[in-house]
């Protein structure tokens, strides 16, 4: 390749790079404009927008992360009784993810979401009570919430319930019921449940 051709090739590559940068900048501007409109909707009282703005700002997904603003909108959505927001606020307070850790307040919000029949909140509350993870251990109540979530077809709850019944972990061992729930979770597409159900069919478990 001649020097002239090489220079032309380099110029072409640089030009393509500028086009890509321009497209990225255009996309960023679109996203910035989009978040502005969602904030306007949130400020006007739209609860879905409050939750969405909170999620975007807390995670930094497609927008610049801003934990302070994210927490503000998450709290507003939770105070407006949005089930996801109550669950998310509770979870983040319990584990200290993006918010200052406060397990007492976190439990309050997580319970409000679970009591509002939000299956994921039921499962998170149940699991943390079973394990004593971030909350005081309470096996009896933990079992109740995991069952409630499983009965609402929350896939991970069905898997937890099935696996623990099969193996007698924080539940009395019950092979027949354990098979039922683990198979349901696998058929619902929960990947870990697929693995555990397959492993159980191949290897079984030892009865206690």
C-alpha positions in Angstrom: 0.0 0.0 0.0 1.4 3.4 -1.0 1.9 6.2 1.4 -1.0 8.0 -0.3 -3.3 5.0 0.1 -2.3 4.6 3.7 -3.1 8.2 4.6 -6.5 7.9 2.8 -7.2 4.7 4.8 -6.3 6.4 8.1 -8.5 9.4 7.2 -11.4 7.0 6.4 -11.0 5.2 9.7 -10.9 8.5 11.6 -14.0 9.7 9.8 -15.8 6.5 10.8 -14.8 7.1 14.4 -16.3 10.6 14.2 -19.6 9.2 12.9 -19.7 6.7 15.8 -18.9 9.4 18.3 -21.6 11.6 16.8 -24.2 8.8 17.0 -23.2 8.1 20.6 -23.6 11.7 21.5 -26.9 11.9 19.7 -28.1 8.9 21.7 -26.9 10.4 25.0 -28.8 13.6 24.2 -31.9 11.6 23.5 -31.6 9.8 26.8 -31.0 13.1 28.7 -34.1 14.5 27.1 -36.0 11.4 28.0 -35.1 11.5 31.7 -36.0 15.2 31.8 -39.5 14.3 30.6 -39.8 11.4 33.1 -38.8 13.8 35.9 -41.5 16.2 34.8 -44.0 13.4 34.9 -42.7 12.4 38.4 -42.9 16.0 39.6 -46.5 16.0 38.4 -47.3 13.0 40.6 -46.9 10.1 38.2 -45.9 7.2 40.4 -44.5 5.0 37.6 -42.2 7.8 36.5 -41.0 8.2 40.1 -40.0 4.6 40.3 -38.4 4.6 36.8 -36.4 7.7 37.5 -35.3 6.2 40.9 -34.2 3.0 39.2 -32.2 4.9 36.4 -30.5 7.2 38.8 -29.7 4.6 41.4 -28.2 2.1 38.9 -26.7 4.6 36.5 -28.4 2.6 33.7 -28.3 4.9 30.6 -28.0 8.0 32.7 -25.4 9.5 35.0 -25.7 7.8 38.4 -27.0 10.1 41.2 -27.7 8.2 44.5 -29.1 11.2 46.3 -31.7 12.0 43.6 -32.4 8.3 43.1 -33.1 7.8 46.8 -35.4 10.9 46.8 -37.5 9.5 44.0 -37.5 6.0 45.4 -38.8 7.3 48.7 -41.5 9.4 47.0 -42.7 6.3 45.0 -42.6 4.2 48.2 -44.6 6.8 50.1 -47.1 6.7 47.2 -47.5 2.9 47.9 -45.8 1.7 44.8 -45.2 -2.0 45.6 -41.8 -2.3 43.7 -40.5 1.0 45.2 -41.4 -0.2 48.8 -39.6 -3.5 48.2 -36.6 -1.8 46.6 -36.3 0.8 49.3 -36.6 -1.9 52.0 -34.0 -4.1 50.4 -31.5 -1.3 49.8 -31.9 -0.1 53.4 -31.4 -3.6 54.8 -28.2 -4.3 52.8 -26.9 -0.7 52.5 -26.9 -0.7 48.7 -26.7 2.9 47.5 -28.4 4.1 50.7 -27.2 4.4 54.2 -27.9 1.1 55.9 -30.9 1.0 58.2 -32.3 -2.5 58.7 -35.1 -1.4 61.0 -36.5 1.1 58.4 -35.7 -1.4 55.6 -37.8 -4.1 57.3 -40.7 -1.7 57.6 -40.8 -1.0 53.9 -40.1 -4.6 52.8 -43.0 -5.7 55.0 -45.3 -3.1 53.6 -44.6 -4.4 50.1 -45.0 -8.0 51.1 -48.3 -7.2 52.9 -49.4 -5.5 49.7 -49.1 -8.9 48.0 -45.9 -8.2 46.0 -44.5 -11.7 45.4 -40.8 -10.6 45.1 -41.0 -8.8 48.4 -42.6 -11.8 50.0 -39.8 -14.0 48.8 -37.0 -11.6 49.9 -38.6 -11.1 53.4 -39.1 -14.9 53.8 -35.6 -15.8 52.7 -34.0 -13.2 55.0 -36.1 -14.3 58.0 -35.2 -18.0 57.3 -31.5 -17.1 57.1 -31.3 -14.3 59.6 -29.7 -12.3 56.9 -30.1 -8.6 57.7 -33.1 -9.4 59.8 -33.5 -11.4 63.1 -34.0 -15.1 62.2 -37.6 -16.3 62.4 -38.0 -19.7 60.8 -41.8 -19.9 61.3 -42.6 -16.6 59.7 -39.9 -17.1 57.0 -41.6 -20.3 56.0 -45.0 -18.5 55.8 -43.7 -15.8 53.5 -41.8 -18.2 51.2 -44.9 -20.3 50.8 -47.1 -17.2 50.1 -44.7 -16.1 47.4 -44.5 -19.6 45.9 -48.3 -19.9 45.9 -48.3 -16.7 43.8 -45.9 -18.5 41.3 -42.8 -16.4 42.1 -40.2 -18.6 40.4 -37.3 -18.2 42.9 -39.7 -18.7 45.8 -40.9 -21.9 44.2 -37.3 -23.1 43.8 -36.3 -22.2 47.4 -39.4 -23.9 48.8 -38.9 -27.0 46.6 -35.2 -27.4 47.2 -35.5 -26.9 51.0 -38.4 -29.3 51.4 -36.5 -31.9 49.4 -33.4 -31.5 51.6 -35.0 -30.6 54.9 -33.3 -27.2 55.1 -35.2 -24.7 57.4 -38.3 -26.7 56.5 -39.2 -30.2 57.6 -38.2 -32.6 54.9 -41.1 -33.5 52.5 -39.9 -35.2 49.4 -43.3 -35.3 47.6 -44.1 -31.6 48.1 -40.5 -30.6 47.4 -40.6 -32.4 44.0 -43.8 -30.5 43.2 -42.4 -27.1 43.9 -39.0 -27.6 42.4 -40.5 -29.0 39.2 -42.9 -26.0 39.0 -40.0 -23.6 39.3 -38.0 -25.4 36.6 -41.0 -25.5 34.3 -41.4 -21.7 34.9 -37.9 -21.2 33.4 -36.0 -20.5 36.7 -32.4 -21.5 35.6 -31.1 -22.6 39.0 -34.3 -24.6 39.5 -33.7 -26.3 36.1 -30.3 -27.3 37.3 -31.4 -28.5 40.7 -34.4 -30.4 39.3 -32.2 -32.1 36.8 -29.6 -33.0 39.4 -32.3 -34.3 41.7 -33.8 -36.5 39.0 -30.3 -37.9 38.3 -29.0 -38.2 41.8 -31.9 -37.9 44.2 -31.5 -36.9 47.8 -30.9 -38.9 51.0 -34.0 -39.2 53.1 -33.7 -38.0 56.7 
